[in-house]
Amino acid sequence: MLPSPQPLGLIDPDGKRTAYRGHPLPPPEVLRELHRRMVIGRRFDRQAGALTRQGRLAVYPSSHGQEACQIGGVLALGPGDWLFPTYRDSVALLTRGIDPVEVLTLLRGSWHSGYDPYRYKTGPQCTPLATNALHAVGLADAARRRGDDVAVLVLMGDGATSEGDAHEAFNFAAVYGAPVVFLIQNNGWAISVPLEKQSKAPTLAHKAVGYGIPGRLVDGNDAAIVYAVVHDALEKARGGGGPTVVEAVTYRIEAHTNADDPTRYRDDEEVAAWRRRDPIDRMEAYLRGNGLIDDAALDGVRAEAEEVAAGVRERMRADDHVAPAELFAHVYAEQTPQLREQAALLAAELAADADVDQEVPA
Protein backbone atom coordinates (compact mmCIF):
# COMPACT_ATOMS: atom_id res chain seq x y z
CA MET A 1 0.00 0.00 0.00
CA LEU A 2 2.93 2.36 0.63
CA PRO A 3 4.31 4.33 -2.32
CA SER A 4 7.87 3.84 -3.49
CA PRO A 5 10.58 5.95 -1.78
CA GLN A 6 11.41 7.66 -5.10
CA PRO A 7 9.14 8.50 -8.04
CA LEU A 8 8.74 5.60 -10.45
CA GLY A 9 9.75 6.20 -14.06
CA LEU A 10 10.01 4.35 -17.35
CA ILE A 11 11.88 6.99 -19.38
CA ASP A 12 14.55 9.16 -17.74
CA PRO A 13 15.14 12.89 -18.39
CA ASP A 14 17.69 12.02 -21.11
CA GLY A 15 15.18 9.92 -23.00
CA LYS A 16 16.66 6.57 -21.92
CA ARG A 17 14.80 3.54 -20.60
CA THR A 18 15.10 3.32 -16.81
CA ALA A 19 15.95 0.18 -14.87
CA TYR A 20 12.41 0.04 -13.39
CA ARG A 21 10.45 -2.95 -14.68
CA GLY A 22 7.40 -2.86 -12.43
CA HIS A 23 5.26 -1.68 -15.33
CA PRO A 24 5.79 -2.51 -19.00
CA LEU A 25 6.55 0.36 -21.34
CA PRO A 26 3.40 1.34 -23.27
CA PRO A 27 3.38 0.16 -26.89
CA PRO A 28 4.99 2.38 -29.57
CA GLU A 29 1.68 3.68 -30.88
CA VAL A 30 0.74 4.90 -27.40
CA LEU A 31 4.14 6.56 -26.92
CA ARG A 32 3.80 8.35 -30.24
CA GLU A 33 0.30 9.50 -29.34
CA LEU A 34 1.49 10.75 -25.95
CA HIS A 35 4.16 12.79 -27.72
CA ARG A 36 1.75 14.09 -30.39
CA ARG A 37 -0.78 15.19 -27.81
CA MET A 38 1.87 16.92 -25.70
CA VAL A 39 3.14 18.90 -28.70
CA ILE A 40 -0.39 19.99 -29.61
CA GLY A 41 -1.20 20.73 -25.97
CA ARG A 42 1.92 22.87 -25.50
CA ARG A 43 1.11 24.91 -28.62
CA PHE A 44 -2.50 25.35 -27.51
CA ASP A 45 -1.27 26.47 -24.10
CA ARG A 46 1.02 29.11 -25.64
CA GLN A 47 -1.82 30.34 -27.84
CA ALA A 48 -4.16 30.64 -24.87
CA GLY A 49 -1.54 32.68 -23.02
CA ALA A 50 -1.27 35.03 -26.02
CA LEU A 51 -5.05 35.40 -26.14
CA THR A 52 -5.03 36.40 -22.48
CA ARG A 53 -2.47 39.13 -23.14
CA GLN A 54 -4.68 40.35 -25.99
CA GLY A 55 -7.70 40.57 -23.69
CA ARG A 56 -9.55 37.69 -25.35
CA LEU A 57 -9.46 35.64 -22.14
CA ALA A 58 -10.18 36.92 -18.65
CA VAL A 59 -7.59 34.64 -17.07
CA TYR A 60 -5.52 31.62 -18.06
CA PRO A 61 -3.64 29.12 -15.84
CA SER A 62 -0.85 27.65 -17.95
CA SER A 63 -0.21 23.91 -18.19
CA HIS A 64 3.36 24.34 -19.47
CA GLY A 65 5.47 21.61 -17.89
CA GLN A 66 2.54 19.50 -16.73
CA GLU A 67 1.51 18.05 -20.08
CA ALA A 68 2.72 14.52 -19.25
CA CYS A 69 0.44 14.36 -16.20
CA GLN A 70 -2.69 15.57 -17.95
CA ILE A 71 -2.23 13.73 -21.23
CA GLY A 72 -0.88 10.52 -19.69
CA GLY A 73 -3.90 10.41 -17.39
CA VAL A 74 -6.53 11.24 -20.01
CA LEU A 75 -5.24 8.78 -22.61
CA ALA A 76 -5.43 6.03 -19.98
CA LEU A 77 -9.21 6.50 -19.66
CA GLY A 78 -11.55 3.90 -21.11
CA PRO A 79 -14.47 4.81 -23.41
CA GLY A 80 -17.02 4.75 -20.60
CA ASP A 81 -14.87 6.47 -17.98
CA TRP A 82 -15.34 9.99 -16.62
CA LEU A 83 -12.88 12.84 -16.07
CA PHE A 84 -13.14 15.58 -13.43
CA PRO A 85 -10.65 18.40 -14.19
CA THR A 86 -9.49 21.56 -12.45
CA TYR A 87 -9.01 25.06 -13.81
CA ARG A 88 -5.42 24.22 -14.89
CA ASP A 89 -6.40 21.22 -16.98
CA SER A 90 -7.30 22.81 -20.30
CA VAL A 91 -4.77 20.60 -22.10
CA ALA A 92 -6.49 17.55 -20.56
CA LEU A 93 -9.82 18.77 -21.94
CA LEU A 94 -8.32 19.30 -25.38
CA THR A 95 -6.92 15.76 -25.24
CA ARG A 96 -10.36 14.52 -24.23
CA GLY A 97 -11.62 15.67 -27.64
CA ILE A 98 -13.41 18.82 -26.49
CA ASP A 99 -13.53 21.71 -28.96
CA PRO A 100 -10.67 24.11 -28.03
CA VAL A 101 -12.94 27.17 -28.03
CA GLU A 102 -15.38 25.36 -25.76
CA VAL A 103 -12.42 24.54 -23.50
CA LEU A 104 -11.72 28.28 -23.14
CA THR A 105 -15.32 29.38 -22.55
CA LEU A 106 -15.09 29.36 -18.74
CA LEU A 107 -11.76 31.22 -18.81
CA ARG A 108 -13.26 33.72 -21.23
CA GLY A 109 -15.89 34.52 -18.61
CA SER A 110 -18.89 34.01 -20.86
CA TRP A 111 -20.47 30.84 -19.44
CA HIS A 112 -20.22 28.39 -16.56
CA SER A 113 -18.77 25.73 -18.87
CA GLY A 114 -18.48 25.68 -22.63
CA TYR A 115 -19.02 21.96 -23.22
CA ASP A 116 -21.64 19.31 -22.53
CA PRO A 117 -20.39 17.18 -19.61
CA TYR A 118 -22.51 14.20 -20.64
CA ARG A 119 -21.30 14.19 -24.23
CA TYR A 120 -17.66 14.14 -23.24
CA LYS A 121 -18.04 12.34 -19.90
CA THR A 122 -16.15 15.24 -18.38
CA GLY A 123 -17.21 17.36 -15.42
CA PRO A 124 -17.02 21.15 -15.72
CA GLN A 125 -13.64 22.70 -14.95
CA CYS A 126 -13.43 23.24 -11.21
CA THR A 127 -12.04 26.49 -9.82
CA PRO A 128 -12.60 25.92 -6.06
CA LEU A 129 -9.87 23.56 -4.87
CA ALA A 130 -10.83 19.90 -4.34
CA THR A 131 -14.60 20.23 -4.79
CA ASN A 132 -14.30 18.24 -8.01
CA ALA A 133 -12.95 15.32 -5.95
CA LEU A 134 -16.27 15.03 -4.14
CA HIS A 135 -18.21 15.23 -7.41
CA ALA A 136 -15.98 12.53 -8.90
CA VAL A 137 -16.45 10.19 -5.94
CA GLY A 138 -20.21 10.72 -6.00
CA LEU A 139 -20.44 9.76 -9.67
CA ALA A 140 -18.07 6.83 -9.19
CA ASP A 141 -20.03 5.45 -6.25
CA ALA A 142 -23.32 5.82 -8.15
CA ALA A 143 -21.80 3.85 -11.04
CA ARG A 144 -20.63 1.17 -8.61
CA ARG A 145 -24.09 0.84 -7.09
CA ARG A 146 -25.68 0.50 -10.54
CA GLY A 147 -23.10 -2.05 -11.64
CA ASP A 148 -21.85 0.14 -14.50
CA ASP A 149 -18.43 -0.58 -16.01
CA VAL A 150 -17.13 2.91 -15.21
CA ALA A 151 -14.05 4.34 -13.54
CA VAL A 152 -13.45 8.01 -12.76
CA LEU A 153 -10.25 10.04 -12.94
CA VAL A 154 -10.09 13.19 -10.86
CA LEU A 155 -7.26 15.70 -11.39
CA MET A 156 -5.98 17.65 -8.39
CA GLY A 157 -3.07 19.90 -7.51
CA ASP A 158 -0.86 19.67 -4.44
CA GLY A 159 -2.71 22.65 -2.96
CA ALA A 160 -6.01 20.77 -3.24
CA THR A 161 -4.74 18.09 -0.83
CA SER A 162 -4.70 20.74 1.90
CA GLU A 163 -8.46 21.19 1.59
CA GLY A 164 -10.97 19.34 3.72
CA ASP A 165 -12.94 18.34 0.62
CA ALA A 166 -10.01 16.21 -0.57
CA HIS A 167 -9.91 14.24 2.67
CA GLU A 168 -13.66 13.72 2.66
CA ALA A 169 -13.38 12.41 -0.90
CA PHE A 170 -10.50 10.07 -0.02
CA ASN A 171 -12.35 8.68 2.98
CA PHE A 172 -15.70 8.22 1.24
CA ALA A 173 -14.06 6.56 -1.75
CA ALA A 174 -12.12 4.18 0.50
CA VAL A 175 -15.04 3.20 2.73
CA TYR A 176 -17.41 2.51 -0.18
CA GLY A 177 -14.84 1.18 -2.64
CA ALA A 178 -15.67 3.80 -5.25
CA PRO A 179 -13.99 3.18 -8.63
CA VAL A 180 -12.02 6.43 -8.70
CA VAL A 181 -8.38 7.39 -9.27
CA PHE A 182 -7.06 10.59 -7.71
CA LEU A 183 -4.22 11.98 -9.84
CA ILE A 184 -2.37 14.65 -7.87
CA GLN A 185 -0.24 16.91 -10.05
CA ASN A 186 2.31 18.01 -7.49
CA ASN A 187 3.93 21.03 -9.16
CA GLY A 188 5.56 22.20 -5.95
CA TRP A 189 3.56 25.38 -5.43
CA ALA A 190 0.03 26.23 -4.32
CA ILE A 191 0.24 29.67 -5.94
CA SER A 192 3.09 31.03 -3.76
CA VAL A 193 2.98 28.42 -0.97
CA PRO A 194 5.68 25.72 -1.33
CA LEU A 195 4.92 22.09 -0.63
CA GLU A 196 6.95 22.03 2.61
CA LYS A 197 4.53 24.56 4.09
CA GLN A 198 1.52 22.46 3.12
CA SER A 199 2.39 18.96 4.32
CA LYS A 200 4.84 17.10 6.59
CA ALA A 201 4.08 13.71 5.00
CA PRO A 202 7.02 12.08 3.19
CA THR A 203 5.02 12.42 -0.04
CA LEU A 204 1.44 13.31 -0.86
CA ALA A 205 0.96 9.71 -1.99
CA HIS A 206 1.59 8.64 1.62
CA LYS A 207 -1.62 10.41 2.64
CA ALA A 208 -3.58 7.66 0.89
CA VAL A 209 -2.44 5.05 3.41
CA GLY A 210 -4.32 6.69 6.27
CA TYR A 211 -7.57 6.05 4.42
CA GLY A 212 -6.72 2.49 3.43
CA ILE A 213 -6.00 3.45 -0.19
CA PRO A 214 -2.90 2.43 -2.14
CA GLY A 215 -0.58 5.35 -2.93
CA ARG A 216 1.61 5.53 -6.03
CA LEU A 217 4.46 8.02 -6.57
CA VAL A 218 5.54 8.65 -10.17
CA ASP A 219 7.71 11.01 -12.20
CA GLY A 220 5.11 13.45 -13.50
CA ASN A 221 7.31 14.52 -16.42
CA ASP A 222 7.42 10.97 -17.76
CA ALA A 223 4.23 10.53 -19.77
CA ALA A 224 4.88 6.80 -20.14
CA ILE A 225 4.81 6.05 -16.41
CA VAL A 226 1.83 8.32 -15.79
CA TYR A 227 -0.11 6.50 -18.50
CA ALA A 228 0.96 3.04 -17.28
CA VAL A 229 0.18 3.61 -13.59
CA VAL A 230 -3.11 5.43 -14.16
CA HIS A 231 -4.18 2.82 -16.72
CA ASP A 232 -3.59 0.02 -14.20
CA ALA A 233 -5.33 1.94 -11.41
CA LEU A 234 -8.40 2.57 -13.59
CA GLU A 235 -8.57 -1.10 -14.56
CA LYS A 236 -8.34 -2.09 -10.89
CA ALA A 237 -11.11 0.38 -10.04
CA ARG A 238 -13.42 -0.97 -12.75
CA GLY A 239 -12.79 -4.49 -11.49
CA GLY A 240 -13.98 -3.64 -7.98
CA GLY A 241 -10.53 -2.98 -6.50
CA GLY A 242 -11.45 0.45 -5.17
CA PRO A 243 -9.65 3.79 -5.36
CA THR A 244 -5.99 4.68 -5.84
CA VAL A 245 -4.07 7.89 -5.18
CA VAL A 246 -1.35 8.65 -7.74
CA GLU A 247 1.04 11.52 -7.03
CA ALA A 248 2.84 12.80 -10.13
CA VAL A 249 5.83 15.00 -9.29
CA THR A 250 6.04 17.78 -11.87
CA TYR A 251 6.51 21.55 -12.11
CA ARG A 252 4.58 24.62 -13.20
CA ILE A 253 6.97 26.45 -15.53
CA GLU A 254 4.82 29.53 -16.04
CA ALA A 255 3.06 31.76 -13.52
CA HIS A 256 0.08 30.47 -11.53
CA THR A 257 -2.09 32.60 -13.85
CA ASN A 258 -1.47 35.68 -15.95
CA ALA A 259 -2.25 37.72 -12.79
CA ASP A 260 0.62 36.14 -10.83
CA ASP A 261 4.27 37.22 -10.49
CA PRO A 262 6.24 34.04 -9.68
CA THR A 263 9.54 35.94 -9.36
CA ARG A 264 8.33 37.07 -5.93
CA TYR A 265 8.49 33.56 -4.48
CA ARG A 266 10.79 31.36 -6.62
CA ASP A 267 14.11 31.86 -8.37
CA ASP A 268 15.14 31.43 -12.00
CA GLU A 269 17.55 28.59 -11.22
CA GLU A 270 14.70 26.42 -9.95
CA VAL A 271 12.71 27.03 -13.12
CA ALA A 272 15.74 26.39 -15.33
CA ALA A 273 16.41 23.06 -13.61
CA TRP A 274 12.88 21.91 -14.37
CA ARG A 275 13.03 23.12 -17.96
CA ARG A 276 15.82 20.59 -18.43
CA ARG A 277 13.32 17.89 -17.40
CA ASP A 278 10.82 18.92 -20.10
CA PRO A 279 8.33 16.08 -20.76
CA ILE A 280 8.12 16.69 -24.52
CA ASP A 281 11.90 16.74 -25.04
CA ARG A 282 12.17 13.54 -23.00
CA MET A 283 9.61 11.62 -25.03
CA GLU A 284 10.98 12.93 -28.32
CA ALA A 285 14.51 11.82 -27.35
CA TYR A 286 13.23 8.32 -26.53
CA LEU A 287 11.25 8.03 -29.77
CA ARG A 288 14.19 9.25 -31.87
CA GLY A 289 16.69 7.05 -30.07
CA ASN A 290 14.59 3.96 -30.70
CA GLY A 291 13.68 4.69 -34.30
CA LEU A 292 10.02 5.30 -33.51
CA ILE A 293 9.82 8.77 -35.06
CA ASP A 294 11.68 10.69 -37.74
CA ASP A 295 11.99 14.29 -38.92
CA ALA A 296 9.05 14.00 -41.31
CA ALA A 297 6.75 12.69 -38.60
CA LEU A 298 7.88 15.41 -36.19
CA ASP A 299 7.26 18.09 -38.79
CA GLY A 300 3.78 16.68 -39.32
CA VAL A 301 2.98 16.82 -35.59
CA ARG A 302 4.24 20.40 -35.32
CA ALA A 303 2.23 21.45 -38.37
CA GLU A 304 -0.88 19.91 -36.81
CA ALA A 305 -0.22 21.85 -33.60
CA GLU A 306 0.13 25.10 -35.57
CA GLU A 307 -3.15 24.37 -37.33
CA VAL A 308 -4.92 23.92 -33.99
CA ALA A 309 -3.46 27.22 -32.71
CA ALA A 310 -4.43 29.08 -35.88
CA GLY A 311 -7.99 27.79 -35.62
CA VAL A 312 -8.26 28.93 -32.01
CA ARG A 313 -6.88 32.38 -32.92
CA GLU A 314 -9.31 32.83 -35.76
CA ARG A 315 -12.40 31.68 -33.88
CA MET A 316 -11.58 33.65 -30.73
CA ARG A 317 -11.58 36.91 -32.75
CA ALA A 318 -15.36 36.74 -32.99
CA ASP A 319 -17.33 38.51 -30.29
CA ASP A 320 -18.86 36.05 -27.88
CA HIS A 321 -22.57 35.71 -27.16
CA VAL A 322 -23.16 37.13 -23.69
CA ALA A 323 -26.56 36.96 -21.98
CA PRO A 324 -26.09 37.85 -18.28
CA ALA A 325 -29.63 36.81 -17.34
CA GLU A 326 -28.72 33.21 -18.22
CA LEU A 327 -26.58 33.13 -15.06
CA PHE A 328 -29.73 32.30 -13.11
CA ALA A 329 -31.34 29.86 -15.53
CA HIS A 330 -29.56 26.62 -14.60
CA VAL A 331 -28.84 26.85 -10.88
CA TYR A 332 -32.03 25.20 -9.58
CA ALA A 333 -34.92 23.52 -11.35
CA GLU A 334 -37.17 26.05 -9.58
CA GLN A 335 -35.59 29.39 -8.74
CA THR A 336 -35.34 30.34 -5.09
CA PRO A 337 -36.65 33.71 -3.88
CA GLN A 338 -33.06 34.92 -3.46
CA LEU A 339 -32.20 34.04 -7.06
CA ARG A 340 -35.33 35.77 -8.34
CA GLU A 341 -34.38 38.87 -6.36
CA GLN A 342 -30.81 38.81 -7.73
CA ALA A 343 -32.07 38.30 -11.28
CA ALA A 344 -34.40 41.29 -10.92
CA LEU A 345 -31.57 43.48 -9.59
CA LEU A 346 -29.35 42.53 -12.52
CA ALA A 347 -32.14 43.17 -15.01
CA ALA A 348 -32.66 46.64 -13.52
CA GLU A 349 -28.94 47.42 -13.73
CA LEU A 350 -28.75 46.29 -17.35
CA ALA A 351 -31.81 48.36 -18.24
CA ALA A 352 -30.32 51.42 -16.53
CA ASP A 353 -27.05 50.97 -18.44
CA ALA A 354 -28.96 50.69 -21.70
CA ASP A 355 -30.84 53.94 -20.95
CA VAL A 356 -27.53 55.72 -20.25
CA ASP A 357 -26.05 54.46 -23.52
CA GLN A 358 -29.04 55.79 -25.44
CA GLU A 359 -28.67 59.24 -23.86
CA VAL A 360 -25.03 59.60 -24.95
CA PRO A 361 -24.92 61.76 -28.13
CA ALA A 362 -23.46 60.15 -31.22
C-alpha positions as CSV (number, residue, x, y, z in Angstrom):
1,M,0.0,0.0,0.0
2,L,2.9,2.4,0.6
3,P,4.3,4.3,-2.3
4,S,7.9,3.8,-3.5
5,P,10.6,6.0,-1.8
6,Q,11.4,7.7,-5.1
7,P,9.1,8.5,-8.0
8,L,8.7,5.6,-10.4
9,G,9.8,6.2,-14.1
10,L,10.0,4.3,-17.4
11,I,11.9,7.0,-19.4
12,D,14.5,9.2,-17.7
13,P,15.1,12.9,-18.4
14,D,17.7,12.0,-21.1
15,G,15.2,9.9,-23.0
16,K,16.7,6.6,-21.9
17,R,14.8,3.5,-20.6
18,T,15.1,3.3,-16.8
19,A,15.9,0.2,-14.9
20,Y,12.4,0.0,-13.4
21,R,10.4,-3.0,-14.7
22,G,7.4,-2.9,-12.4
23,H,5.3,-1.7,-15.3
24,P,5.8,-2.5,-19.0
25,L,6.5,0.4,-21.3
26,P,3.4,1.3,-23.3
27,P,3.4,0.2,-26.9
28,P,5.0,2.4,-29.6
29,E,1.7,3.7,-30.9
30,V,0.7,4.9,-27.4
31,L,4.1,6.6,-26.9
32,R,3.8,8.4,-30.2
33,E,0.3,9.5,-29.3
34,L,1.5,10.8,-25.9
35,H,4.2,12.8,-27.7
36,R,1.7,14.1,-30.4
37,R,-0.8,15.2,-27.8
38,M,1.9,16.9,-25.7
39,V,3.1,18.9,-28.7
40,I,-0.4,20.0,-29.6
41,G,-1.2,20.7,-26.0
42,R,1.9,22.9,-25.5
43,R,1.1,24.9,-28.6
44,F,-2.5,25.3,-27.5
45,D,-1.3,26.5,-24.1
46,R,1.0,29.1,-25.6
47,Q,-1.8,30.3,-27.8
48,A,-4.2,30.6,-24.9
49,G,-1.5,32.7,-23.0
50,A,-1.3,35.0,-26.0
51,L,-5.1,35.4,-26.1
52,T,-5.0,36.4,-22.5
53,R,-2.5,39.1,-23.1
54,Q,-4.7,40.3,-26.0
55,G,-7.7,40.6,-23.7
56,R,-9.5,37.7,-25.4
57,L,-9.5,35.6,-22.1
58,A,-10.2,36.9,-18.6
59,V,-7.6,34.6,-17.1
60,Y,-5.5,31.6,-18.1
61,P,-3.6,29.1,-15.8
62,S,-0.8,27.6,-17.9
63,S,-0.2,23.9,-18.2
64,H,3.4,24.3,-19.5
65,G,5.5,21.6,-17.9
66,Q,2.5,19.5,-16.7
67,E,1.5,18.0,-20.1
68,A,2.7,14.5,-19.3
69,C,0.4,14.4,-16.2
70,Q,-2.7,15.6,-18.0
71,I,-2.2,13.7,-21.2
72,G,-0.9,10.5,-19.7
73,G,-3.9,10.4,-17.4
74,V,-6.5,11.2,-20.0
75,L,-5.2,8.8,-22.6
76,A,-5.4,6.0,-20.0
77,L,-9.2,6.5,-19.7
78,G,-11.6,3.9,-21.1
79,P,-14.5,4.8,-23.4
80,G,-17.0,4.7,-20.6
81,D,-14.9,6.5,-18.0
82,W,-15.3,10.0,-16.6
83,L,-12.9,12.8,-16.1
84,F,-13.1,15.6,-13.4
85,P,-10.7,18.4,-14.2
86,T,-9.5,21.6,-12.5
87,Y,-9.0,25.1,-13.8
88,R,-5.4,24.2,-14.9
89,D,-6.4,21.2,-17.0
90,S,-7.3,22.8,-20.3
91,V,-4.8,20.6,-22.1
92,A,-6.5,17.6,-20.6
93,L,-9.8,18.8,-21.9
94,L,-8.3,19.3,-25.4
95,T,-6.9,15.8,-25.2
96,R,-10.4,14.5,-24.2
97,G,-11.6,15.7,-27.6
98,I,-13.4,18.8,-26.5
99,D,-13.5,21.7,-29.0
100,P,-10.7,24.1,-28.0
101,V,-12.9,27.2,-28.0
102,E,-15.4,25.4,-25.8
103,V,-12.4,24.5,-23.5
104,L,-11.7,28.3,-23.1
105,T,-15.3,29.4,-22.6
106,L,-15.1,29.4,-18.7
107,L,-11.8,31.2,-18.8
108,R,-13.3,33.7,-21.2
109,G,-15.9,34.5,-18.6
110,S,-18.9,34.0,-20.9
111,W,-20.5,30.8,-19.4
112,H,-20.2,28.4,-16.6
113,S,-18.8,25.7,-18.9
114,G,-18.5,25.7,-22.6
115,Y,-19.0,22.0,-23.2
116,D,-21.6,19.3,-22.5
117,P,-20.4,17.2,-19.6
118,Y,-22.5,14.2,-20.6
119,R,-21.3,14.2,-24.2
120,Y,-17.7,14.1,-23.2
121,K,-18.0,12.3,-19.9
122,T,-16.1,15.2,-18.4
123,G,-17.2,17.4,-15.4
124,P,-17.0,21.1,-15.7
125,Q,-13.6,22.7,-15.0
126,C,-13.4,23.2,-11.2
127,T,-12.0,26.5,-9.8
128,P,-12.6,25.9,-6.1
129,L,-9.9,23.6,-4.9
130,A,-10.8,19.9,-4.3
131,T,-14.6,20.2,-4.8
132,N,-14.3,18.2,-8.0
133,A,-12.9,15.3,-6.0
134,L,-16.3,15.0,-4.1
135,H,-18.2,15.2,-7.4
136,A,-16.0,12.5,-8.9
137,V,-16.5,10.2,-5.9
138,G,-20.2,10.7,-6.0
139,L,-20.4,9.8,-9.7
140,A,-18.1,6.8,-9.2
141,D,-20.0,5.5,-6.3
142,A,-23.3,5.8,-8.1
143,A,-21.8,3.9,-11.0
144,R,-20.6,1.2,-8.6
145,R,-24.1,0.8,-7.1
146,R,-25.7,0.5,-10.5
147,G,-23.1,-2.0,-11.6
148,D,-21.9,0.1,-14.5
149,D,-18.4,-0.6,-16.0
150,V,-17.1,2.9,-15.2
151,A,-14.1,4.3,-13.5
152,V,-13.4,8.0,-12.8
153,L,-10.2,10.0,-12.9
154,V,-10.1,13.2,-10.9
155,L,-7.3,15.7,-11.4
156,M,-6.0,17.6,-8.4
157,G,-3.1,19.9,-7.5
158,D,-0.9,19.7,-4.4
159,G,-2.7,22.6,-3.0
160,A,-6.0,20.8,-3.2
161,T,-4.7,18.1,-0.8
162,S,-4.7,20.7,1.9
163,E,-8.5,21.2,1.6
164,G,-11.0,19.3,3.7
165,D,-12.9,18.3,0.6
166,A,-10.0,16.2,-0.6
167,H,-9.9,14.2,2.7
168,E,-13.7,13.7,2.7
169,A,-13.4,12.4,-0.9
170,F,-10.5,10.1,0.0
171,N,-12.3,8.7,3.0
172,F,-15.7,8.2,1.2
173,A,-14.1,6.6,-1.7
174,A,-12.1,4.2,0.5
175,V,-15.0,3.2,2.7
176,Y,-17.4,2.5,-0.2
177,G,-14.8,1.2,-2.6
178,A,-15.7,3.8,-5.2
179,P,-14.0,3.2,-8.6
180,V,-12.0,6.4,-8.7
181,V,-8.4,7.4,-9.3
182,F,-7.1,10.6,-7.7
183,L,-4.2,12.0,-9.8
184,I,-2.4,14.6,-7.9
185,Q,-0.2,16.9,-10.1
186,N,2.3,18.0,-7.5
187,N,3.9,21.0,-9.2
188,G,5.6,22.2,-6.0
189,W,3.6,25.4,-5.4
190,A,0.0,26.2,-4.3
191,I,0.2,29.7,-5.9
192,S,3.1,31.0,-3.8
193,V,3.0,28.4,-1.0
194,P,5.7,25.7,-1.3
195,L,4.9,22.1,-0.6
196,E,7.0,22.0,2.6
197,K,4.5,24.6,4.1
198,Q,1.5,22.5,3.1
199,S,2.4,19.0,4.3
200,K,4.8,17.1,6.6
201,A,4.1,13.7,5.0
202,P,7.0,12.1,3.2
203,T,5.0,12.4,0.0
204,L,1.4,13.3,-0.9
205,A,1.0,9.7,-2.0
206,H,1.6,8.6,1.6
207,K,-1.6,10.4,2.6
208,A,-3.6,7.7,0.9
209,V,-2.4,5.1,3.4
210,G,-4.3,6.7,6.3
211,Y,-7.6,6.0,4.4
212,G,-6.7,2.5,3.4
213,I,-6.0,3.4,-0.2
214,P,-2.9,2.4,-2.1
215,G,-0.6,5.3,-2.9
216,R,1.6,5.5,-6.0
217,L,4.5,8.0,-6.6
218,V,5.5,8.7,-10.2
219,D,7.7,11.0,-12.2
220,G,5.1,13.5,-13.5
221,N,7.3,14.5,-16.4
222,D,7.4,11.0,-17.8
223,A,4.2,10.5,-19.8
224,A,4.9,6.8,-20.1
225,I,4.8,6.1,-16.4
226,V,1.8,8.3,-15.8
227,Y,-0.1,6.5,-18.5
228,A,1.0,3.0,-17.3
229,V,0.2,3.6,-13.6
230,V,-3.1,5.4,-14.2
231,H,-4.2,2.8,-16.7
232,D,-3.6,0.0,-14.2
233,A,-5.3,1.9,-11.4
234,L,-8.4,2.6,-13.6
235,E,-8.6,-1.1,-14.6
236,K,-8.3,-2.1,-10.9
237,A,-11.1,0.4,-10.0
238,R,-13.4,-1.0,-12.8
239,G,-12.8,-4.5,-11.5
240,G,-14.0,-3.6,-8.0
241,G,-10.5,-3.0,-6.5
242,G,-11.5,0.4,-5.2
243,P,-9.6,3.8,-5.4
244,T,-6.0,4.7,-5.8
245,V,-4.1,7.9,-5.2
246,V,-1.4,8.7,-7.7
247,E,1.0,11.5,-7.0
248,A,2.8,12.8,-10.1
249,V,5.8,15.0,-9.3
250,T,6.0,17.8,-11.9
251,Y,6.5,21.5,-12.1
252,R,4.6,24.6,-13.2
253,I,7.0,26.4,-15.5
254,E,4.8,29.5,-16.0
255,A,3.1,31.8,-13.5
256,H,0.1,30.5,-11.5
257,T,-2.1,32.6,-13.9
258,N,-1.5,35.7,-15.9
259,A,-2.2,37.7,-12.8
260,D,0.6,36.1,-10.8
261,D,4.3,37.2,-10.5
262,P,6.2,34.0,-9.7
263,T,9.5,35.9,-9.4
264,R,8.3,37.1,-5.9
265,Y,8.5,33.6,-4.5
266,R,10.8,31.4,-6.6
267,D,14.1,31.9,-8.4
268,D,15.1,31.4,-12.0
269,E,17.6,28.6,-11.2
270,E,14.7,26.4,-9.9
271,V,12.7,27.0,-13.1
272,A,15.7,26.4,-15.3
273,A,16.4,23.1,-13.6
274,W,12.9,21.9,-14.4
275,R,13.0,23.1,-18.0
276,R,15.8,20.6,-18.4
277,R,13.3,17.9,-17.4
278,D,10.8,18.9,-20.1
279,P,8.3,16.1,-20.8
280,I,8.1,16.7,-24.5
281,D,11.9,16.7,-25.0
282,R,12.2,13.5,-23.0
283,M,9.6,11.6,-25.0
284,E,11.0,12.9,-28.3
285,A,14.5,11.8,-27.3
286,Y,13.2,8.3,-26.5
287,L,11.3,8.0,-29.8
288,R,14.2,9.2,-31.9
289,G,16.7,7.1,-30.1
290,N,14.6,4.0,-30.7
291,G,13.7,4.7,-34.3
292,L,10.0,5.3,-33.5
293,I,9.8,8.8,-35.1
294,D,11.7,10.7,-37.7
295,D,12.0,14.3,-38.9
296,A,9.1,14.0,-41.3
297,A,6.8,12.7,-38.6
298,L,7.9,15.4,-36.2
299,D,7.3,18.1,-38.8
300,G,3.8,16.7,-39.3
301,V,3.0,16.8,-35.6
302,R,4.2,20.4,-35.3
303,A,2.2,21.5,-38.4
304,E,-0.9,19.9,-36.8
305,A,-0.2,21.8,-33.6
306,E,0.1,25.1,-35.6
307,E,-3.1,24.4,-37.3
308,V,-4.9,23.9,-34.0
309,A,-3.5,27.2,-32.7
310,A,-4.4,29.1,-35.9
311,G,-8.0,27.8,-35.6
312,V,-8.3,28.9,-32.0
313,R,-6.9,32.4,-32.9
314,E,-9.3,32.8,-35.8
315,R,-12.4,31.7,-33.9
316,M,-11.6,33.7,-30.7
317,R,-11.6,36.9,-32.8
318,A,-15.4,36.7,-33.0
319,D,-17.3,38.5,-30.3
320,D,-18.9,36.1,-27.9
321,H,-22.6,35.7,-27.2
322,V,-23.2,37.1,-23.7
323,A,-26.6,37.0,-22.0
324,P,-26.1,37.9,-18.3
325,A,-29.6,36.8,-17.3
326,E,-28.7,33.2,-18.2
327,L,-26.6,33.1,-15.1
328,F,-29.7,32.3,-13.1
329,A,-31.3,29.9,-15.5
330,H,-29.6,26.6,-14.6
331,V,-28.8,26.8,-10.9
332,Y,-32.0,25.2,-9.6
333,A,-34.9,23.5,-11.3
334,E,-37.2,26.1,-9.6
335,Q,-35.6,29.4,-8.7
336,T,-35.3,30.3,-5.1
337,P,-36.7,33.7,-3.9
338,Q,-33.1,34.9,-3.5
339,L,-32.2,34.0,-7.1
340,R,-35.3,35.8,-8.3
341,E,-34.4,38.9,-6.4
342,Q,-30.8,38.8,-7.7
343,A,-32.1,38.3,-11.3
344,A,-34.4,41.3,-10.9
345,L,-31.6,43.5,-9.6
346,L,-29.3,42.5,-12.5
347,A,-32.1,43.2,-15.0
348,A,-32.7,46.6,-13.5
349,E,-28.9,47.4,-13.7
350,L,-28.8,46.3,-17.3
351,A,-31.8,48.4,-18.2
352,A,-30.3,51.4,-16.5
353,D,-27.0,51.0,-18.4
354,A,-29.0,50.7,-21.7
355,D,-30.8,53.9,-21.0
356,V,-27.5,55.7,-20.3
357,D,-26.0,54.5,-23.5
358,Q,-29.0,55.8,-25.4
359,E,-28.7,59.2,-23.9
360,V,-25.0,59.6,-25.0
361,P,-24.9,61.8,-28.1
362,A,-23.5,60.1,-31.2
